[in-house]
């Protein structure tokens, strides 16, 4: 820019001198004007190169951003989310299956004890059939309708579980660990689950497990 100002100042000086009556040749005046035009064009050229370089850098940045965005969504696509969802669903299915197996085992164990004549206990806490032979460490708990909600084997009490309570507790634990998991409309998953994830609603073995 300083060179452009110098050329312009030189031309202005020559013009002032001519107006003042001094002798300035055509060649001098033409050369000064050419110098000014040359510097102006040179500056425009520099501006053009700077703009072109900036445009090239911007284009490169846009292209790289597209590549980076594609890479991010390749690594963390909806397909990846669905894959984790499938695995989570399979894990819950396995949990439910194991709860069912647990309940079936309680029923089978209770029936085996009762079938062998081992006295059971009514749901009211009173021994049934041959109280003198009642074994507090090994007996079935018999509810109304001949259902076996519990069985005691080797002194350990095993209670049938409600599968839904286990799933509610699982989802509730995860939700609480993630800010209650907000839902659209200002709600949260925890608020929607409500009392189903309250401590007094959780399966007793799970409460003990979490407290350990």
C-alpha positions as CSV (number, residue, x, y, z in Angstrom):
1,X,0.0,0.0,0.0
2,X,2.9,2.4,0.8
3,X,4.2,2.0,-2.8
4,X,0.8,2.9,-4.2
5,X,0.6,6.0,-2.0
6,X,4.1,7.0,-3.1
7,X,3.3,6.7,-6.8
8,X,0.1,8.6,-6.3
9,X,1.9,11.3,-4.3
10,X,4.5,11.6,-7.0
11,X,1.8,12.1,-9.7
12,X,0.0,14.7,-7.5
13,X,3.3,16.5,-7.1
14,X,3.9,16.6,-10.9
15,X,0.4,17.8,-11.5
16,X,0.8,20.5,-8.9
17,X,4.1,21.6,-10.4
18,X,2.5,21.9,-13.9
19,X,-0.3,23.9,-12.5
20,X,2.2,26.1,-10.7
21,X,3.9,26.7,-14.1
22,X,6.8,24.4,-13.9
23,X,7.8,22.4,-16.9
24,X,6.9,18.7,-16.7
25,X,7.4,16.5,-19.7
26,X,4.7,14.3,-21.2
27,X,6.9,11.4,-20.6
28,X,7.3,12.2,-16.9
29,X,3.6,12.7,-16.5
30,X,2.8,9.5,-18.4
31,X,5.3,7.5,-16.4
32,X,3.9,8.8,-13.1
33,X,0.3,7.9,-14.2
34,X,1.5,4.5,-15.4
35,X,3.2,3.9,-12.1
36,X,0.0,4.7,-10.2
37,X,-2.1,2.5,-12.4
38,X,0.6,-0.3,-12.1
39,X,0.5,-0.2,-8.3
40,X,-3.3,-0.1,-8.3
41,X,-3.5,-3.2,-10.5
42,X,-0.8,-4.9,-8.5
43,X,-2.8,-4.3,-5.3
44,X,-5.9,-5.7,-7.0
45,X,-3.8,-8.7,-8.0
46,X,-2.7,-9.2,-4.4
47,X,-6.3,-8.9,-3.2
48,X,-7.4,-11.4,-5.8
49,X,-4.7,-13.9,-4.8
50,X,-5.6,-13.5,-1.1
51,X,-9.3,-14.0,-1.9
52,X,-8.6,-17.0,-4.0
53,X,-6.4,-18.5,-1.3
54,X,-9.1,-17.9,1.3
55,X,-11.7,-19.4,-0.9
56,X,-9.5,-22.5,-1.5
57,X,-9.0,-22.8,2.3
58,X,-12.7,-22.4,2.9
59,X,-13.5,-25.1,0.2
60,X,-10.9,-27.4,1.8
61,X,-12.5,-26.8,5.2
62,X,-15.9,-27.6,3.9
63,X,-14.7,-30.8,2.2
64,X,-12.9,-31.9,5.4
65,X,-16.0,-31.1,7.5
66,X,-18.1,-33.4,5.2
67,X,-15.5,-36.2,5.5
68,X,-15.4,-35.8,9.3
69,X,-19.2,-35.8,9.6
70,X,-19.4,-38.9,7.5
71,X,-16.8,-40.6,9.6
72,X,-18.6,-39.7,12.8
73,X,-21.9,-41.1,11.6
74,X,-20.2,-44.2,10.2
75,X,-18.7,-44.9,13.7
76,X,-21.9,-44.0,15.5
77,X,-24.8,-44.6,13.1
78,X,-28.4,-45.5,13.8
79,X,-27.5,-49.0,12.9
80,X,-25.0,-49.0,15.8
81,X,-27.7,-47.8,18.1
82,X,-30.1,-50.5,16.9
83,X,-27.4,-53.1,17.4
84,X,-27.0,-52.0,21.1
85,X,-30.8,-52.0,21.4
86,X,-30.9,-55.6,20.1
87,X,-28.3,-56.6,22.6
88,X,-30.1,-54.8,25.4
89,X,-33.4,-56.5,24.5
90,X,-31.7,-59.9,24.4
91,X,-30.2,-59.2,27.8
92,X,-33.7,-58.3,29.2
93,X,-35.1,-61.4,27.5
94,X,-32.4,-63.5,29.2
95,X,-33.2,-61.8,32.6
96,X,-36.9,-62.7,32.2
97,X,-36.0,-66.2,31.2
98,X,-33.9,-66.6,34.2
99,X,-36.6,-65.3,36.5
100,X,-39.0,-67.8,34.9
101,X,-36.4,-70.6,35.5
102,X,-36.1,-69.5,39.1
103,X,-39.8,-69.5,39.6
104,X,-40.1,-72.9,37.9
105,X,-37.3,-74.3,40.2
106,X,-39.2,-73.1,43.3
107,X,-42.4,-74.7,42.1
108,X,-40.6,-78.0,41.2
109,X,-38.7,-78.1,44.5
110,X,-41.9,-77.4,46.5
111,X,-43.8,-80.1,44.7
112,X,-41.0,-82.5,45.2
113,X,-41.0,-81.8,49.0
114,X,-44.8,-82.0,49.2
115,X,-44.9,-85.1,47.0
116,X,-42.5,-86.8,49.3
117,X,-44.6,-86.1,52.3
118,X,-42.5,-83.3,53.7
119,X,-44.9,-81.1,55.7
120,X,-45.5,-77.7,54.2
121,X,-46.4,-74.4,55.8
122,X,-49.5,-72.4,55.0
123,X,-49.3,-68.9,53.9
124,X,-50.7,-68.0,57.3
125,X,-47.5,-69.3,58.9
126,X,-49.0,-72.5,60.3
127,X,-47.5,-75.9,59.5
128,X,-49.8,-78.2,57.5
129,X,-50.1,-81.9,57.9
130,X,-48.1,-83.6,60.6
131,X,-46.9,-80.6,62.6
132,X,-44.6,-82.8,64.6
133,X,-42.6,-83.7,61.5
134,X,-42.4,-80.1,60.3
135,X,-38.9,-79.2,59.3
136,X,-38.3,-75.4,59.5
137,X,-35.2,-75.7,57.2
138,X,-36.9,-77.7,54.5
139,X,-40.5,-77.1,53.5
140,X,-42.8,-75.6,50.9
141,X,-44.9,-72.5,51.5
142,X,-48.4,-73.3,50.2
143,X,-50.7,-70.4,49.3
144,X,-54.4,-70.6,48.5
145,X,-55.1,-72.7,45.4
146,X,-52.1,-74.9,46.0
147,X,-49.7,-72.3,44.6
148,X,-46.1,-72.4,45.9
149,X,-44.8,-68.8,46.3
150,X,-41.9,-69.8,48.4
151,X,-39.8,-72.8,49.4
152,X,-37.2,-73.3,52.1
153,X,-34.3,-75.6,51.3
154,X,-31.4,-76.2,53.7
155,X,-32.5,-73.2,55.7
156,X,-32.5,-70.8,52.8
157,X,-35.8,-69.2,51.7
158,X,-36.4,-68.8,48.0
159,X,-39.4,-66.7,46.8
160,X,-41.0,-66.6,43.4
161,X,-40.3,-63.3,41.6
162,X,-42.4,-61.0,39.5
163,X,-40.6,-60.6,36.1
164,X,-42.0,-57.1,35.5
165,X,-40.6,-55.8,38.8
166,X,-37.1,-56.9,37.7
167,X,-37.4,-55.1,34.4
168,X,-38.9,-51.9,36.0
169,X,-36.0,-51.9,38.6
170,X,-33.4,-52.4,35.9
171,X,-34.8,-49.6,33.7
172,X,-35.2,-47.3,36.7
173,X,-31.6,-47.8,37.9
174,X,-30.3,-46.9,34.4
175,X,-32.7,-43.9,34.2
176,X,-31.7,-42.5,37.6
177,X,-28.0,-42.8,36.6
178,X,-28.7,-40.6,33.6
179,X,-30.6,-37.6,35.0
180,X,-33.9,-39.6,35.2
181,X,-33.7,-39.8,31.4
182,X,-35.7,-36.8,30.1
183,X,-38.6,-37.5,27.7
184,X,-40.3,-35.1,25.2
185,X,-42.8,-32.8,26.8
186,X,-40.7,-32.1,30.0
187,X,-41.3,-35.5,31.5
188,X,-38.8,-38.1,32.6
189,X,-38.7,-41.8,32.4
190,X,-38.4,-42.0,36.2
191,X,-41.6,-39.9,36.6
192,X,-43.4,-42.2,34.1
193,X,-42.3,-45.3,36.0
194,X,-43.5,-43.8,39.2
195,X,-43.9,-46.2,42.1
196,X,-42.8,-49.2,40.1
197,X,-39.2,-48.3,40.8
198,X,-39.7,-47.3,44.5
199,X,-37.4,-49.2,46.9
200,X,-40.4,-50.9,48.5
201,X,-41.5,-52.2,45.1
202,X,-38.2,-53.6,44.1
203,X,-37.5,-57.4,44.4
204,X,-36.0,-58.1,47.8
205,X,-33.0,-60.0,46.4
206,X,-32.2,-57.0,44.2
207,X,-32.4,-54.6,47.1
208,X,-30.0,-56.7,49.1
209,X,-27.7,-57.0,46.0
210,X,-27.6,-53.2,45.5
211,X,-27.0,-52.5,49.1
212,X,-24.0,-55.0,49.2
